[in-house]
Amino acid sequence: MMEFIHDEIGANTLFSTHYHELTKLNENLNRLVNVHVAAMEREGRVVFLHKVMAGAADKSYGIHVAQLAGLPDSIVIRAKELLDNFESEQTMNNETSATQLSFFDLPDESDQMTEKDKSVLDALEHTDLLNLTPMQAMHLIMDWQKELKNS
């Protein structure tokens, strides 16, 4: 999308992302400029300095932003677990990992799936996510949650 807007449309566009790989696109896109909001960490908390700085951010503060936005603690804790896993995997491999970490714990083989579980998984598998509005997707997820809670 960035390349298309840069090359074909030429419009000024603001992207906000935690995909640090995208910050390398400025090597090939001459009008792309990376900037970030300055932040500092103090006693395990992040303070955003409300100052735009040149260059890509050296660290993602997405988890801190999630906390500030009031997301449930369970989500923040899971995000920290995923980040720790990713960072330890990167350290072990000593290279950037392309592994996609799951946001959902997979059931152990010893866990038995109910027919409702299978029904929800089947519905998820056959849902065309790219043709749903965010609101439609949210309603589907809420319906699936209700169905799973009732099983």
CORLINQUI-V481544 format. One line per field, one symbol per residue. phi: phi as a letter, one per 20 degrees, with the letter a starting at -180 (. if undefined). psi: psi as a letter, one per 20 degrees, with the letter a starting at -180 (. if undefined). burial: + if it has 24 or more other ideal C-beta (glycine too) atoms within 12 Angstrom, else -. A space follows every 10 residues. Layout:
# CORLINQUI-V481544
phi->???
psi->???
burial->???
This chain:
# CORLINQUI-V481544
phi->.gffffeeem efcddcbdef fffffffddf efcecbefbc dblmdddeel cedfnffebe dgfffffffn fggfffffff ffffffffff ffelbfeefe eeecfeffff feeeffgfff fffffeeeff ddfgffffff fffffffffe e
psi->gggggghhgj qpqpppqjnh hhiihihioh ippprrpqqq poljqpopjk ppqqrqqiqp kgghhgghik qqhhggghgg gggggghhgg ggikrpqjpo qpippqqqhh ppprhhghgg hggghjpnhi kqrhgggggg ggghggghhi .
burial->-+-------- ----+----- --+-+----- -+-+-++-+- ---------- -----++--+ ++++-+---- --------+- -++--+---- ---------- ---------- ---------+ ---------- ---------- ---+------ -
